[in-house]
Amino acid sequence: MTLVWLVALLGVFLPLPAELQMAALSSLLREASPLLVLPAFALTYAVGWITNFCSERLLKIFFQRRIRDMRFGDQRRYEAARLLMLQHGSQELVRDVLIDRHIIRLARGGVMNFAFLAVVLSIYGFRGHSFAWPFAALSILLAALSFMQWLTRYRSHYARIERIADFLSKQPSNLRG
């Protein structure tokens, strides 16, 4: 997703090549594509993790700490509950929680990606490309929906870890170990 809005942003500032240049570029890419596949995948992966990091930092400032601290009081209590779940929870339980964390990351990245896509499409709209406005509006809607999904899942994630840790802490030590 990040590459989509980055390429669109570059398109705002770079002139489109002429038809003959496009044909030559197309031919070159077709011949070089086997060599470009692995670097393209590596670039996509790296950009995705950078987006995840940036979106985490942005949302952490406004929401994550407050949500976590409302439930756990402080980070140490959360870390203790998380460690208890990871060390003494069943493999299926831990796998399920980790999959949920992955979905949280995707939703969090969607917030940032769709918001930036809306900005880039708005630039196209202001430059006279009226086709961009409906897509900018759709991107804003998708950013809002991604945020709602992230917030809902994030709150339930912390509640779930709290419930699991509470349950595990009440088990006799011979059942946990």
C-alpha positions, 0 to 999 in steps of 0.5 A: 500500500505504501508503494502505491501512494509513494509512486502516485506522489512521484507521479505528481512531480515527475512528468510522464514519459512520451509514448516512445519512451514508455515502449522502450521502458516497457521492453527494458522492464520485461527483459530485466524483470527476472533480475528485479523480482527479488529486489522489488520484494525486498523493497516492498517488505522494507517499506512495509516495515517502515510504514508499520513502525511509523504508524505504530509511533503515531498511534502510540502517542495518542492512543496505545499507551492510554488504552493499555494503561487504562486496563493495566495501570502501567507497562510493567503490569502489562508486560507481566501479563503478556509474559505469563500468557506467552510462557504458560498459555497453550500453543494454540492460544499464543498462536491465536493472540499473535495472529490477532497482533498481525491483524492489528498491525495491518489495520494500523498500517491501513490507517496511515496508508489510506490517509496518505493515499487520500492526500496524494489523490487530493493533490491530483484533484487540486491539479485539475484531475477530477477523477481523483476526488471520488478515490480520495473520498474513498481513501478517507473512508477506508482510513476511518474504517481501518482506524475503527478496526484497529481501535476495536481490535487493540482494545480487545487485545488488551482485554484478552491478555488481561483475562488470559493472565488472570486465568493462568495466575489462578491455576495451580502451579502444577497445571501451568508448568 
